[in-house]
Amino acid sequence: MILPGGFRRIASIVLIAASACDCFGETLVTRDGKQISGTIGGVYGPLVLVTGKGTSRLVPVEQLDDTSLGRVAASRNQGAPSATDWAASNSPVAQALRGKLTQLNNGKLVDYTMPGPEPEFYLVYFSAHWCGPCRRFTPGLIEEYKKLKEGPAAARFEMIFVSNDNDADEQRAYITSQSMPWPAVKYTALGRVRLLEKWAGPGIPCLVVVNREGDVLFHSYSGDTYLGPQAALDAFKSLLPLLDPNSAMTRRAWYRSARHDWLQVHRGGDVAPSAYFVSLDRQKYPVARKVDLTVTVEVDAEGHVVDVVPSDDGLSEFSSHLRRDARDWLFLPAVHGGQPVAGRATILLQL
């Protein structure tokens, strides 16, 4: 680091986020009674972003008490605003950057406007040519960027280079020598993008991940502690698969909310258990062809699987594997007279 002139994985992500705030807005309460003040800035898979005046924090929804979880679920159900074309977006970040970007094209820096819908995330990279650690980090960052742009997350993000060089010529030389594939804030416009002051750290290289509102999700600094740009990048990469609502971690994180809604819908009624999260380690089932397997599942009142029995005796050899996998399954419990009770369900699996 040079001064200029993250469940285990989830836990690491949260540590990289900026500090929590006690400033304004509503208060969320964790299951152990801790209060988190701020405003819900977004829901990202199993995490909720709580923002305040210049601060933000990512909190696992599993840590919240039932009331707070309900508020976050309501925000999640509203959904994020649909993306509009970047050129017409009214988001704080798009407005701050519009008309102020440049990109390398055939060896020259030209004015740049992002094509298509606005990305959900911006990776803001503070760096400079004169900074040795920056020059060493940038080539690897370029490779990571290209890999992400070739994958399913391509439209979700864009990198923005913010120069800490001494003048426009140094910025141009740095962009050109590294063949940076991403847009940069024009050197002459750096002083006109006020959000940069909010995002910048004490030193460089510094990578900051923000949403469209400009709220910080991940930062190269945690307070005064320098974590480095790779830490922020790794946290962002770890978040991407969790944005899939069907990912295992995200489904499990929202089970308590789904169970609450299930019991509300069926209060006063009777209903059998319903599968919520079922997965198989298919490598344990070496079948020569695809097999449809009907299984009977015993579910307790909490939605956990007590036993699972295949209906086809010819596939009883897989019973032990099924029981092992079923330890991680979750069901919305049976309801009798409006109360959760143990029950039995029949489901179809494909091996």
Buried (B, 14 or more C-beta within 10 A) or exposed (E): BBEBEBBEBBEBBBBBBBEBBEEEBEEBBBEEEEEBBBBBBBBBBBBBBBBBEEBBBBBBBBBBBEEBBBBBBEBBEEEEEEBEEBEEBEBBBBEBBBEBBBBBEEEEBEEBEBEEBBBBBBBBBBBBBBBEBBBEBBEEBBEBBEEBBEEEBEEBBBBBBBBBBBEBEBBBEBBBEBEBEBBBBBBEBBEEBEBBEEBBBEBBBBBBBBBBEBBBBBBBBBEEEBBBBBBBBBBBBBBBBBBEEEBEBBBBBBBBBBBBBBBEEBEEEEBBBBBBBBEBEEEEBEEEEEBEBEBEBBBBBEBBBEEBEBEEEEBEEBBEBBBEBBEBBBBBBBBBEEEBBBBEBEBEBEB
